[in-house]
Amino acid sequence: MEKLKGLVPEALKQQIGESTPNNLFSAASSLLDFFHNLPPFHQIVGDLTDPERALCKKNKQAALEAKIKGNECFAKGEYPNAVQFYSQALRSAPMHGDDMAMDPVATLYVNRASAFYKMGLLVECVRDTTRALSISPEYAKAWFRRGKANASLGDYEDSVRDLSISIKLEKSMGGKRQIQIEMETILDQSKEMSGSQQQSNERYLDMNDEPCETKLQCVSTETKGRGMVSQTDTLEASLIHKEDPYAVIILKHCRETHCHFCFCELPVDAVPCLSCSIPLYCSDLCQVKAGARKVLNAPRSVAVHADLSDDLLKYISDVVSVSNFDSCLKDYTEHSHECNGVHWPLILPAEIVLAGRVLVKYIEQQRRTSLTYNLQRIWDLSHNYSQLHPESKLESHIYSIILLHCLQHSYGSELPLSGKTISQVVILLAQIRINSMSIVHMKSFDLIGSKNPCPEFSVYMDASTTDIEQVKVGQAVYSVGSLFNHSCQPNINAYFISRTVYIRATEFVAAGSHFELSYGPQVGQSDCKDRQQLLEDRYSFRCQCRGCSQLNLSDLLLNAYRCVKPDCFGIVMDNDVIKYEKQKLRSCLGAPMMHSSHLNQGGELKSFNLTKVAFMLENFHQCQPGYCLNCNSVKDLEASRATISIAELCFQRLQGADASNNISPDLLSDGLRSIDLLRKTFHPYNKRIAKMEDTVAQAFCLAGDLQEALDHCKKSIEILEVLYDPNHIAIGNELLKLASIQLSLGDCTAAESIARVVAIFSRYYGSHANLIFPHLQFLKKEVGRLH
């Protein structure tokens, strides 16, 4: 990219940098003409499209080398390492080798299944042998290994069938004798035959989703453009929308750890794409849904063995058939146009690859309807092309031309290379940058079908106060989900199960009112200045939501300093905060005077004891940096910042010690002194004090002093309850920490904390709360144990 940018003449760069949506055609055409005779450009396109240079193609030699290493580890009894090498080999192995009776992929699945059997991972062993048989149904060893695993699982009926088939297919007399002995042993163990082994994918349980009863309507406003409103009154916690993505891509940092279709964490028996060596899937179902099994030919018939009964032939068909997944097959393969090249996600930015997938899906849809192609029909979504920096405009043009060149190898004239088409792709990229959503999963709670519903409930057992982490696993565009507008005080919450977005009301929303999401930090998380800056940089609009147009406690307190008078709880602010708060008064209130009773939180007057937050806002428009809003005393902000720097150095050391579980008494003492410094410098409800209290609570947990941890955790929550709505999800996360400590101490008040946690999580996640946070059920049971 940098090389191509450097070759573009300055005059052409200027033309592109000054372009607008109305005159894109000319700039795009000029750049296309320039690249047409530029050898470096064609070299880059060739690298992205030539199968002979593909980084993602199958590699028989690489697969063989990995298989040999796996066999060596297996012989040494290093079964986990053997699994890793067999999995590596599966990604590289081509389908159908020279010896059709011993397909290399089927052999690798059996080898990995054998390692799983030695490790006691019997379900994984059954799944891998079944995968091998779907490729080579005459593989006697695969039937034998499957039979042994089913017997260990107590599924004797299927085990006997597996071994009956294996003994018929086995050619050597020694092998037949071994299988016969195994069958006799299993028959002795099976006085009562168990039901057949469940073959459905565990990770896709029927979740009995509640219906979306809210009627949505798309409307336009002068300030926010199009947005979604409710046609009826909507109750708190109501599910108002759910939707699968129009197009989606996994993010690069999750490529080796998460399924490329559903984005759940990969199990140990992950399955690769059968066409290329990059995508990994958590299950056969996801592999099929992604279209990554379309190269799998129908399994060869074993009917040539006339001595197999009709019952066994039917059983074979049921085991090896992929027809059970026919209803899941997609109309197009999400990456089929990529995996014959260098697999573009390895090279191109995620949003460029996402644009390619949008175009491919659109073309496939148009093919079925026989309509005339017009890329402008894909979406009518907002974009910020006019506000982009000239450098970003140039990159968009270059990437659009490269993308169209690549797609032409699969779609030819359906995506003509012209200034018009390039212009449309440039706008599509701008729309994706504004309207795409990050798919976020809860770290380690991505557990649909997991054997252990609470693998991280050391949160309770170790009285940890570690935050619940969110992981961005994918980027997606949603046809309807992208129409919800922003507010820094949102009334809906978006969350993801697999790749499906669910949107739920977090408060009562009256008919005709707008449903609004938060695109970034909310009130209570960042002050108005930081929120406005992020939204302008990322989305090119200035927020005018209720959180940014009304004075609220959070924006005043979040980064406030303490008055120099010990008995005064007035707010002292720096210049940046004052600037934004005065703008609220000038632009929205139209009056220079305001009283504390006007302070707004969550759309309603905040019920809060103001004895610790003193205001005198009648002369707020005259307020200066460093002056107390209550008594007008002056604070030296430069000296205060120096004090803060000293305290936060200790804060950083304490965080590092928390991460390494290496807490010394001296470090704890330094942490307590640092908190005292911050309390003397910051206002009591400054958020940095809350963060420090939380860090100290974690440190005391690790040091084994749970009572101290409890006290500091409560202090952190007390601050956050002022900065946020008391029923905000941020409070729920902190209460979860508090409850874990209370339970460890045997404190019966944990029941109250857990009741609040359940209520808050239900408000944000409704019927999915227990699915997303399986440990909630464990918490409830532990409370019962205390009584």
Salt bridges, closest charged atoms under 4 A:
GLU2 OE2 - LYS5 NZ 3.28
GLU10 OE2 - LYS13 NZ 3.60
ASP47 OD1 - ARG53 NH1 2.51
ASP50 OD2 - ARG53 NE 3.20
ASP98 OD2 - LYS60 NZ 3.14
ASP103 OD2 - HIS96 ND1 2.95
GLU124 OE2 - LYS451 NZ 3.10
ASP128 OD2 - ARG112 NE 2.61
ASP128 OD1 - ARG131 NH1 2.77
GLU157 OE2 - ARG161 NH2 3.12
ASP158 OD1 - ARG161 NH1 3.71
ASP162 OD1 - ARG146 NH1 2.97
GLU182 OE1 - LYS148 NZ 3.53
ASP209 OD2 - LYS242 NZ 3.76
ASP209 OD1 - HIS768 NE2 2.98
GLU210 OE2 - ARG504 NH2 3.17
GLU236 OE1 - ARG763 NE 3.72
GLU243 OE1 - HIS241 NE2 2.89
GLU256 OE1 - ARG91 NH1 2.67
ASP269 OD2 - ARG127 NE 2.81
ASP269 OD2 - ARG131 NH1 3.39
ASP284 OD2 - ARG131 NE 3.01
ASP284 OD1 - ARG293 NH1 3.42
ASP307 OD2 - LYS168 NZ 3.83
ASP311 OD2 - ARG161 NE 3.99
ASP318 OD2 - LYS314 NZ 3.08
ASP331 OD2 - ARG368 NH2 3.74
GLU334 OE2 - ARG499 NH2 2.59
GLU338 OE2 - HIS337 NE2 3.35
GLU338 OE2 - ARG357 NE 2.97
GLU351 OE2 - ARG433 NE 2.61
GLU364 OE2 - ARG367 NH1 3.50
GLU391 OE2 - LYS5 NZ 2.77
GLU395 OE2 - LYS5 NZ 2.95
GLU414 OE1 - ARG367 NH2 2.62
ASP446 OD2 - HIS441 ND1 3.25
ASP467 OD1 - LYS737 NZ 2.26
GLU469 OE1 - LYS443 NZ 3.89
GLU507 OE1 - ARG546 NH2 3.56
GLU516 OE2 - LYS224 NZ 2.63
ASP530 OD1 - LYS529 NZ 2.72
GLU536 OE2 - ARG542 NH1 2.90
ASP555 OD1 - ARG531 NH1 2.86
ASP555 OD2 - LYS584 NZ 2.73
GLU581 OE1 - LYS584 NZ 3.23
GLU638 OE2 - ARG641 NH1 2.83
GLU648 OE2 - ARG688 NH1 3.63
ASP670 OD1 - ARG673 NH2 2.17
ASP676 OD1 - ARG679 NH1 3.39
GLU693 OE2 - ARG679 NH2 2.42
GLU693 OE1 - HIS712 ND1 2.58
ASP694 OD1 - LYS737 NZ 3.14
GLU708 OE1 - HIS712 NE2 3.39
GLU721 OE2 - ARG756 NH1 2.87
ASP725 OD2 - ARG763 NH2 3.61
GLU734 OE2 - LYS737 NZ 3.00
GLU782 OE1 - ARG785 NE 2.83
